[in-house]
Amino acid sequence: MTFSSLFSRLRSCSKPICNNLQRTSIFQRPQIPSSSLTDPVICSRKTPSNNSWIASLIPLAFAVSAGSLALHSHSLCLTDAPLFDPNSVKIGGKDSTDYVVKGYHSEIPPQLIEELKAICQDNMTLDEDERYVHGKPQNSFHKAVNIPDVVVYPRSEEDVSKIVRSCNKHKVPIVPYGGATSIEGHTLSPNGGVCIDMTLMNRVKALHVEDMDVVVEPGIGWMELNEYLKPYGLFFPLDPGPGATIGGMCATRCSGSLAVRYGTMRDNVINLKVVLADGEVMRTASRARKSAAGYDLTRLMIGSEGTLGVITEITLRLQKLPQSSVVAMCNFPTIKDAADVAIATMHSGIQVSRVELLDEVQVRAINLANDKKLPEVPTLMFEFVGTEAYSREQTRIVQKIASQHNGSDFVFAEEPDEKKELWKIRKEALWACFAMEPNSEAMITDVCVPLSHLAELISRSKQELDASPLTCTVIAHAGDGNFHTVVLFDPTKKEQRREAERLNHFMVHTALSMEGTCTGEHGVGTGKMKYLEKELGIENLRTMKKIKVALDPNNIMNPGKLIPPHVCF
């Protein structure tokens, strides 16, 4: 069977609709309600007597020593609010199931507004609609009680440094903002404050073709970057959701379908420039491909989700565009058969470029959204790259492996338009899900396990998903053990929201029992904090808290994210 006959039915893919909002410049003082929500504090500070150590543990309090307070003027629990209500609830605490992030809200000093206006000129806004868009991500399960008080659009690293220094002086929270494609609440502003939208910093600063690296600003999208690189025969291999920017990809340590061959963001960044909480600009490394000089601050910043600094420049490792590639697709009677083939392919030693798994529900969504007639069964999609002969050889080997695991209808494509259209359908899988349930919201899971456990994880999860009254689809980066589900639910019905959360809990805890992780590539944000202690241990979290306190003593950098609020040291 050839692929051309199949693609005659795949030509008309639907596209997601994007709303472009025009910025306005309104500099009136924001009207902030007198009432405010406060963060709970798991640890509070008790003033010690002269040079004496007092440690008193009670249910919601922790006393620290005078010596520690001399080193740091803030509570070692690094609470998000100067005042607190011990009866309130905050997302992210141990075993929390809340999805609304509660915070405190203080009026922004008028002096800060004037300082930001002097720095940004017309590139800032107090417009409520635009602040709402920046504070309420449309494709995230997680919400917040507040939105940013002001949105600024820096054009240079100097602008960012001045903005951060001014915010730190007034102790006003900062939330960096990129493509807004993250789904774990990374860009929420539960405490209000200043949203720093990096989209105007989108230049390619330098391209070194012979060294195969490029220096870019954080606001450039990975898709736009690859269009720029294509004439030079180069590309940047990470491919998360359309719309993601390089800065946000660094902040969340993302990856995508090509990670099985090229690694994740941490493997493809050579160095960074970062504005720290005091406004100081730091370069993390040189442009050398490897170095043993000092702490690896590049990797510290990658995945820090804006809690340690604002990324203003990135040097990326590039790859040569493959000489040839083949895209293949194969159907299976069960999802376990498909997962077994993905694992067997990796064990065969083939340097496969992509291995993507879709269950029958996801294929049904694709058919519905695009008016297609693909077989609605578990499906594997492959990409093989290299020379023309090598790509075809890999295709034949995998076809044989698939046939040994009940695979059928093995088809492949070599024409560029056909290959592009197939992967386009995969990239728009989330939008296809909404065609089945147009009024639904999506909870998207992101667990990852050692490859040998993938088939068991998917099989156990699939049994739970199929038994649920909710519509659930499976999408997996099967080559590296990363497994997603899209759980669709009616946001107006509490029982459906609880069921979605239950399914997410089940998959996360199942993955953790298999020495896996609660997030393979989406990051922590607010949504995954509650799982970190079980996965990493309290000692790990205490170490992260110490780093956070050292680099951001006023806790202005994206507060309330990544580190669970109950962690103290």
C-alpha positions as CSV (number, residue, x, y, z in Angstrom):
1,M,0.0,0.0,0.0
2,T,1.4,3.4,-0.9
3,F,1.1,6.6,1.0
4,S,-0.1,8.7,-1.8
5,S,-3.5,7.0,-1.8
6,L,-3.8,7.7,1.9
7,F,-2.8,11.4,1.5
8,S,-5.5,12.0,-1.0
9,R,-7.7,12.1,2.0
10,L,-5.4,14.2,4.2
11,R,-5.1,17.4,2.2
12,S,-7.5,19.6,4.1
13,C,-6.3,20.0,7.6
14,S,-8.1,22.4,9.9
15,K,-6.0,25.2,11.5
16,P,-6.3,26.6,14.9
17,I,-7.6,30.1,15.2
18,C,-5.4,32.7,16.8
19,N,-6.6,36.0,18.1
20,N,-4.1,38.9,17.6
21,L,-4.7,41.6,20.2
22,Q,-3.5,45.1,19.6
23,R,-1.6,46.7,22.5
24,T,-2.7,50.0,24.0
25,S,-0.9,52.4,26.1
26,I,-3.0,53.6,29.0
27,F,-1.0,55.0,31.9
28,Q,-3.7,55.9,34.4
29,R,-3.2,54.5,37.9
30,P,-4.8,51.0,38.1
31,Q,-7.9,50.7,40.2
32,I,-7.2,47.9,42.7
33,P,-9.9,46.6,45.0
34,S,-9.4,47.2,48.7
35,S,-10.0,43.6,49.5
36,S,-7.3,41.1,48.8
37,L,-6.6,37.4,49.1
38,T,-3.6,36.3,51.0
39,D,-1.3,33.3,50.7
40,P,-1.2,30.9,53.6
41,V,2.1,30.5,55.3
42,I,3.3,27.1,56.3
43,C,6.3,28.6,58.1
44,S,6.3,31.8,60.0
45,R,9.2,33.7,61.6
46,K,9.7,34.1,65.3
47,T,12.0,36.9,66.6
48,P,14.8,35.2,68.5
49,S,16.5,36.6,71.6
50,N,20.1,37.8,71.7
51,N,22.3,35.3,69.8
52,S,20.2,32.4,71.0
53,W,18.7,29.6,68.8
54,I,15.0,29.0,69.2
55,A,13.3,26.2,67.3
56,S,9.7,25.6,68.0
57,L,7.7,23.4,65.7
58,I,3.9,23.8,65.7
59,P,1.5,22.8,62.9
60,L,1.8,25.9,60.8
61,A,4.9,27.6,62.2
62,F,8.6,27.3,62.1
63,A,11.1,29.4,64.1
64,V,14.5,30.2,62.7
65,S,17.7,31.3,64.4
66,A,19.0,34.8,64.9
67,G,22.1,33.8,63.0
68,S,20.1,32.7,60.0
69,L,18.0,35.9,60.1
70,A,21.2,37.9,60.1
71,L,22.2,36.2,56.9
72,H,18.8,36.7,55.4
73,S,16.1,39.2,56.4
74,H,13.2,37.1,55.1
75,S,11.5,34.0,56.3
76,L,13.4,30.9,55.3
77,C,10.1,29.5,54.1
78,L,10.1,32.3,51.5
79,T,6.4,33.0,51.7
80,D,4.7,34.9,48.9
81,A,2.9,37.4,51.1
82,P,3.9,39.8,53.9
83,L,0.6,39.1,55.6
84,F,-1.2,35.8,55.7
85,D,-4.4,34.0,56.5
86,P,-3.5,30.6,58.0
87,N,-7.0,29.4,57.1
88,S,-6.7,30.0,53.4
89,V,-5.7,27.4,50.9
90,K,-2.9,27.7,48.3
91,I,-2.4,25.4,45.3
92,G,0.8,23.5,45.2
93,G,1.0,22.3,48.8
94,K,1.5,18.7,49.5
95,D,-1.3,16.6,48.1
96,S,-3.3,19.7,47.1
97,T,-6.0,19.2,44.5
98,D,-7.0,22.9,44.1
99,Y,-6.7,24.3,40.6
100,V,-7.2,28.0,41.4
101,V,-4.0,29.6,42.6
102,K,-4.7,32.0,45.5
103,G,-2.4,34.9,46.2
104,Y,-2.1,38.2,47.8
105,H,-2.6,41.5,46.1
106,S,-1.0,44.9,47.0
107,E,-1.4,48.2,45.3
108,I,1.5,48.9,42.9
109,P,3.4,52.1,44.0
110,P,2.7,55.0,41.6
111,Q,6.4,55.6,41.6
112,L,6.9,52.2,39.9
113,I,4.4,53.0,37.2
114,E,6.2,56.2,36.5
115,E,9.6,54.4,36.4
116,L,8.2,51.7,34.0
117,K,6.8,54.4,31.8
118,A,10.2,56.1,31.6
119,I,11.8,52.8,30.7
120,C,9.3,51.4,28.3
121,Q,7.7,54.5,26.8
122,D,4.8,53.3,24.7
123,N,5.7,49.6,25.2
124,M,3.6,49.1,28.3
125,T,-0.1,48.9,29.1
126,L,-2.5,49.0,32.0
127,D,-5.4,48.0,29.7
128,E,-7.6,45.5,31.5
129,D,-8.3,43.3,28.5
130,E,-4.7,42.9,27.7
131,R,-3.8,42.3,31.3
132,Y,-6.5,39.6,31.5
133,V,-5.1,37.9,28.4
134,H,-1.7,37.8,30.0
135,G,-3.0,36.5,33.3
136,K,-5.5,33.9,32.1
137,P,-3.9,31.3,29.8
138,Q,-6.5,29.9,27.6
139,N,-5.3,26.3,27.3
140,S,-4.3,25.7,30.9
141,F,-6.3,23.7,33.5
142,H,-4.9,26.1,36.1
143,K,-6.3,29.5,37.0
144,A,-5.4,32.4,39.3
145,V,-7.4,34.8,41.4
146,N,-5.5,37.9,40.1
147,I,-4.0,39.2,36.8
148,P,-1.0,41.4,36.3
149,D,-1.4,45.0,37.2
150,V,0.8,46.1,34.2
151,V,2.3,44.5,31.1
152,V,5.6,45.8,29.8
153,Y,7.2,45.0,26.4
154,P,11.0,45.5,26.7
155,R,13.0,45.9,23.5
156,S,16.4,45.3,24.9
157,E,18.4,43.6,27.6
158,E,19.0,47.0,29.1
159,D,15.2,47.6,29.3
160,V,14.8,44.2,31.1
161,S,17.6,45.0,33.6
162,K,16.0,48.4,34.4
163,I,12.5,46.9,34.8
164,V,13.7,44.2,37.1
165,R,15.9,46.5,39.2
166,S,12.9,48.9,39.6
167,C,10.5,46.0,40.6
168,N,13.1,44.7,43.1
169,K,13.4,48.1,44.7
170,H,9.7,48.3,45.2
171,K,9.4,44.5,46.0
172,V,6.8,44.0,43.2
173,P,6.4,40.5,41.7
174,I,7.6,39.8,38.1
175,V,6.2,37.2,35.7
176,P,8.2,36.6,32.5
177,Y,6.0,35.9,29.5
178,G,6.8,34.3,26.1
179,G,4.6,32.4,23.7
180,A,2.0,31.5,26.4
181,T,1.9,27.9,25.2
182,S,2.7,26.4,28.6
183,I,-0.1,24.6,30.3
184,E,1.0,24.2,33.9
185,G,0.3,27.7,35.1
186,H,3.8,29.1,34.5
187,T,2.6,32.6,33.5
188,L,-0.2,33.0,36.1
189,S,0.0,36.2,38.2
190,P,-1.7,35.2,41.5
191,N,0.0,38.1,43.2
192,G,-0.6,40.7,40.4
193,G,2.6,42.7,39.7
194,V,4.4,43.2,36.4
195,C,4.2,40.9,33.4
196,I,7.3,41.1,31.3
197,D,6.2,40.2,27.8
198,M,9.4,39.3,25.8
199,T,7.9,39.0,22.3
200,L,9.5,42.3,21.0
201,M,12.9,40.8,21.7
202,N,12.8,38.5,18.8
203,R,16.0,39.1,16.8
204,V,18.7,36.7,15.5
205,K,21.8,38.4,16.9
206,A,24.4,36.2,15.3
207,L,24.6,33.1,13.2
208,H,27.9,31.1,13.1
209,V,27.4,28.7,10.2
210,E,30.8,27.0,10.5
211,D,30.3,26.5,14.3
212,M,26.7,25.5,13.8
213,D,25.3,27.7,16.5
214,V,23.1,30.8,16.6
215,V,22.6,33.6,19.2
216,V,19.0,34.8,19.5
217,E,16.8,36.9,21.7
218,P,14.2,35.0,23.8
219,G,11.1,36.2,22.0
220,I,11.8,34.5,18.7
221,G,9.7,31.4,18.0
222,W,11.3,28.1,17.2
223,M,9.3,27.9,13.9
224,E,10.4,31.4,12.8
225,L,14.0,30.5,13.7
226,N,13.9,27.4,11.6
227,E,12.6,29.5,8.6
228,Y,15.5,31.8,9.1
229,L,18.0,28.9,9.3
230,K,16.7,26.9,6.3
231,P,18.6,28.7,3.6
232,Y,21.8,27.8,5.4
233,G,21.0,24.1,5.6
234,L,20.6,24.2,9.4
235,F,17.8,23.8,11.8
236,F,17.1,23.9,15.5
237,P,15.7,20.4,16.4
238,L,13.3,21.0,19.3
239,D,9.7,21.2,18.3
240,P,7.1,21.8,21.1
241,G,3.7,23.3,20.4
242,P,3.4,25.9,17.6
243,G,3.8,29.3,19.0
244,A,6.4,28.5,21.6
245,T,9.3,30.9,21.9
246,I,13.0,30.1,22.6
247,G,13.1,31.9,25.9
248,G,10.0,30.0,27.2
249,M,11.4,26.8,25.9
250,C,14.5,27.3,28.0
251,A,12.5,28.3,31.0
252,T,10.4,25.2,31.0
253,R,13.1,22.8,29.8
254,C,10.9,21.6,27.0
255,S,11.5,19.1,24.2
256,G,9.1,17.7,21.7
257,S,8.9,14.8,19.2
258,L,12.5,15.1,18.0
259,A,13.9,14.8,21.5
260,V,14.4,11.0,21.1
261,R,17.2,11.8,18.6
262,Y,18.4,15.3,19.5
263,G,17.8,15.5,23.2
264,T,15.9,18.2,25.2
265,M,16.5,21.9,25.7
266,R,19.2,21.3,28.2
267,D,21.2,19.4,25.6
268,N,20.8,22.1,22.9
269,V,21.7,25.3,24.7
270,I,25.3,26.4,24.8
271,N,25.0,29.5,27.0
272,L,22.5,32.1,28.3
273,K,22.4,35.7,29.4
274,V,20.1,36.2,32.3
275,V,18.9,39.3,34.2
276,L,19.0,38.4,37.9
277,A,16.6,39.7,40.6
278,D,18.8,42.7,41.4
279,G,19.0,43.7,37.7
280,E,22.5,42.4,37.2
281,V,23.1,40.7,33.9
282,M,24.9,37.4,34.0
283,R,26.4,35.3,31.2
284,T,26.3,31.6,32.2
285,A,29.1,30.2,30.0
286,S,31.3,30.9,26.9
287,R,30.4,29.9,23.3
288,A,32.6,26.7,23.5
289,R,30.7,23.5,22.9
290,K,32.0,22.1,26.2
291,S,33.6,23.5,29.3
292,A,34.5,22.4,32.8
293,A,34.8,26.0,34.1
294,G,32.8,26.3,37.3
295,Y,29.2,25.6,38.2
296,D,27.0,24.7,35.3
297,L,24.8,27.8,35.6
298,T,23.4,27.3,32.1
299,R,21.6,24.1,33.2
300,L,20.6,25.8,36.5
301,M,18.7,28.4,34.6
302,I,17.2,26.0,32.1
303,G,14.0,24.8,33.7
304,S,13.9,27.4,36.4
305,E,10.7,28.8,35.0
306,G,11.5,32.4,35.6
307,T,12.0,31.9,39.3
308,L,15.7,32.8,39.3
309,G,16.0,35.3,36.5
310,V,14.8,36.6,33.1
311,I,16.5,35.1,30.1
312,T,17.6,37.8,27.6
313,E,19.9,35.9,25.2
314,I,20.4,32.3,24.2
315,T,23.1,30.6,22.2
316,L,21.8,27.4,20.6
317,R,23.4,24.3,19.1
318,L,22.2,23.7,15.6
319,Q,21.9,20.6,13.4
320,K,22.3,20.0,9.6
321,L,19.1,19.5,7.8
322,P,18.9,15.8,7.0
323,Q,19.8,14.8,3.4
324,S,16.8,12.5,3.3
325,S,13.9,11.4,5.4
326,V,11.0,8.9,5.4
327,V,7.8,9.2,7.4
328,A,6.0,5.9,8.1
329,M,2.7,5.0,9.8
330,C,1.4,1.7,11.1
331,N,-1.8,0.4,12.8
332,F,-2.1,-2.0,15.7
333,P,-4.9,-3.9,17.4
334,T,-4.0,-2.8,20.9
335,I,-2.1,0.1,22.4
336,K,0.3,-2.3,24.1
337,D,1.3,-3.7,20.7
338,A,2.1,-0.2,19.5
339,A,4.1,0.6,22.6
340,D,6.0,-2.7,22.3
341,V,7.0,-1.8,18.7
342,A,8.3,1.6,19.8
343,I,10.4,0.0,22.5
344,A,11.7,-2.7,20.1
345,T,12.6,-0.1,17.6
346,M,14.8,1.8,20.1
347,H,16.4,-1.5,21.2
348,S,17.3,-2.3,17.5
349,G,19.8,0.5,17.6
350,I,18.1,2.5,14.8
351,Q,18.6,6.3,15.4
352,V,15.0,7.0,14.8
353,S,14.1,10.7,14.5
354,R,10.5,10.5,15.8
355,V,8.3,7.8,17.3
356,E,4.8,9.1,18.1
357,L,1.9,7.0,19.4
358,L,-1.8,7.9,19.0
359,D,-4.6,5.8,20.4
360,E,-7.9,5.1,18.6
361,V,-9.7,8.0,20.3
362,Q,-7.1,10.5,19.2
363,V,-7.3,9.2,15.6
364,R,-11.1,9.5,15.8
365,A,-10.6,13.2,16.8
366,I,-8.3,13.8,13.9
367,N,-10.9,12.3,11.5
368,L,-13.6,14.4,12.9
369,A,-11.7,17.6,12.9
370,N,-10.3,17.2,9.4
371,D,-13.0,15.1,7.7
372,K,-10.6,12.2,7.3
373,K,-11.0,8.5,7.2
374,L,-8.0,7.1,8.9
375,P,-8.4,3.7,10.6
376,E,-9.5,4.4,14.2
377,V,-7.0,2.1,15.9
378,P,-3.8,2.6,17.9
379,T,-1.3,4.1,15.5
380,L,2.5,4.6,15.4
381,M,4.1,7.4,13.4
382,F,7.9,7.3,12.6
383,E,10.4,9.5,11.0
384,F,13.8,8.2,9.8
385,V,16.6,10.5,8.6
386,G,20.0,10.2,7.0
387,T,21.1,9.4,3.5
388,E,18.4,8.2,1.1
389,A,19.7,4.6,1.3
390,Y,19.9,4.6,5.1
391,S,16.5,6.1,5.6
392,R,14.9,3.4,3.5
393,E,16.9,0.7,5.2
394,Q,15.6,1.9,8.6
395,T,12.1,1.9,7.2
396,R,12.4,-1.7,6.1
397,I,13.8,-2.8,9.5
398,V,11.0,-1.2,11.4
399,Q,8.4,-2.6,9.1
400,K,9.7,-6.1,9.9
401,I,9.6,-5.3,13.7
402,A,6.0,-4.0,13.4
403,S,4.9,-7.2,11.5
404,Q,6.2,-9.2,14.5
405,H,3.9,-7.3,16.8
406,N,0.6,-7.5,14.9
407,G,1.3,-4.3,12.9
408,S,-0.7,-3.8,9.8
409,D,-1.2,-1.2,7.0
410,F,2.4,-0.1,7.1
411,V,2.6,2.9,4.8
412,F,5.4,5.5,4.2
413,A,5.9,8.8,2.5
414,E,9.0,10.4,1.0
415,E,7.5,13.5,-0.7
416,P,8.1,16.7,1.3
417,D,4.5,17.9,1.1
418,E,3.1,14.6,2.3
419,K,5.5,14.4,5.2
420,K,4.8,17.9,6.3
421,E,1.1,17.4,6.2
422,L,1.3,14.2,8.3
423,W,3.3,15.9,11.1
424,K,1.1,18.9,10.9
425,I,-1.9,16.7,11.8
426,R,0.1,15.4,14.8
427,K,1.0,18.9,15.9
428,E,-2.6,20.0,15.9
429,A,-3.8,17.0,17.8
430,L,-5.0,19.1,20.7
431,W,-7.2,21.3,18.5
432,A,-8.6,18.1,17.0
433,C,-9.7,16.9,20.4
434,F,-11.9,20.0,20.9
435,A,-13.7,19.0,17.7
436,M,-15.1,16.1,19.7
437,E,-16.1,18.2,22.7
438,P,-16.3,21.8,21.5
439,N,-17.3,23.2,24.9
440,S,-14.8,21.3,26.9
441,E,-11.6,22.3,28.8
442,A,-8.6,20.0,28.6
443,M,-6.3,18.6,31.3
444,I,-3.1,17.4,29.6
445,T,-1.0,15.0,31.5
446,D,2.8,14.7,31.0
447,V,4.3,11.7,32.7
448,C,7.5,10.0,31.6
449,V,9.1,6.6,32.7
450,P,12.1,4.5,31.8
451,L,11.5,3.1,28.4
452,S,11.1,-0.5,29.7
453,H,8.0,0.6,31.7
454,L,6.3,2.5,28.9
455,A,4.1,-0.3,27.7
456,E,2.9,-1.2,31.2
457,L,2.2,2.5,32.0
458,I,0.2,3.1,28.9
459,S,-1.8,-0.2,29.3
460,R,-2.7,0.5,32.9
461,S,-3.5,4.1,32.2
462,K,-5.6,3.2,29.1
463,Q,-7.8,0.8,31.2
464,E,-8.5,3.7,33.6
465,L,-9.1,6.2,30.8
466,D,-11.5,3.8,29.0
467,A,-13.5,3.2,32.1
468,S,-13.9,6.9,32.8
469,P,-17.1,8.8,31.7
470,L,-14.9,11.5,30.2
471,T,-13.4,11.6,26.7
472,C,-9.7,10.9,26.9
473,T,-7.1,10.6,24.2
474,V,-3.5,9.3,24.3
475,I,-0.5,10.9,22.6
476,A,3.0,9.7,23.4
477,H,6.5,10.5,22.5
478,A,7.0,6.7,22.6
479,G,10.7,6.7,21.8
480,D,11.7,8.3,25.1
481,G,9.0,7.1,27.4
482,N,7.0,10.3,27.5
483,F,3.2,9.8,27.7
484,H,0.4,12.4,27.4
485,T,-3.3,12.2,27.7
486,V,-5.8,14.9,26.8
487,V,-8.7,14.6,29.3
488,L,-11.7,16.6,28.2
489,F,-14.3,17.8,30.7
490,D,-17.0,20.4,31.2
491,P,-15.5,23.2,33.3
492,T,-19.0,24.1,34.7
493,K,-19.4,20.6,36.3
494,K,-17.4,20.0,39.4
495,E,-17.8,16.2,39.2
496,Q,-16.1,16.2,35.8
497,R,-13.3,18.4,37.0
498,R,-12.7,16.1,39.9
499,E,-12.7,13.1,37.6
500,A,-10.1,14.8,35.4
501,E,-7.9,15.5,38.4
502,R,-8.4,11.9,39.6
503,L,-7.2,10.5,36.3
504,N,-4.2,12.8,36.4
505,H,-3.3,11.7,39.9
506,F,-3.6,8.1,38.9
507,M,-1.2,8.4,36.0
508,V,1.3,10.5,37.9
509,H,1.4,8.2,40.9
510,T,1.6,5.2,38.5
511,A,4.6,6.8,36.8
512,L,6.3,7.6,40.0
513,S,5.9,4.0,41.2
514,M,7.9,3.0,38.1
515,E,10.8,5.4,38.8
516,G,9.3,8.0,36.4
517,T,8.5,11.7,36.6
518,C,5.4,13.8,36.9
519,T,6.5,16.0,34.0
520,G,8.6,14.9,31.1
521,E,8.6,18.2,29.2
522,H,5.8,20.6,30.3
523,G,7.5,21.8,33.5
524,V,6.1,22.3,37.0
525,G,4.5,25.8,37.2
526,T,1.7,25.6,39.7
527,G,0.2,22.4,38.5
528,K,2.9,19.8,39.3
529,M,4.3,21.2,42.6
530,K,2.2,18.9,44.7
531,Y,4.0,15.9,43.2
532,L,7.6,17.0,43.6
533,E,8.2,15.9,47.2
534,K,7.3,12.3,46.4
535,E,9.4,12.3,43.2
536,L,12.5,14.2,44.4
537,G,12.4,14.1,48.2
538,I,12.3,16.9,50.7
539,E,16.1,17.3,50.7
540,N,16.1,18.1,47.0
541,L,13.3,20.7,47.5
542,R,15.1,22.3,50.4
543,T,18.2,22.7,48.2
544,M,16.1,24.4,45.5
545,K,14.6,26.7,48.1
546,K,18.1,27.7,49.3
547,I,19.1,28.6,45.7
548,K,15.9,30.6,45.3
549,V,16.5,32.6,48.5
550,A,20.1,33.3,47.6
551,L,19.4,34.6,44.1
552,D,16.0,36.2,44.8
553,P,15.9,37.4,48.4
554,N,12.8,39.5,47.9
555,N,10.9,36.7,46.1
556,I,9.9,38.8,43.2
557,M,10.8,36.4,40.4
558,N,7.6,34.5,39.4
559,P,6.7,33.8,43.0
560,G,4.5,30.8,43.8
561,K,5.9,28.6,41.0
562,L,8.0,25.5,40.9
563,I,8.9,25.2,44.6
564,P,6.0,23.9,46.8
565,P,5.0,26.4,49.5
566,H,5.3,24.0,52.4
567,V,9.1,23.6,51.9
568,C,11.3,25.2,54.5
569,F,14.9,24.9,55.5
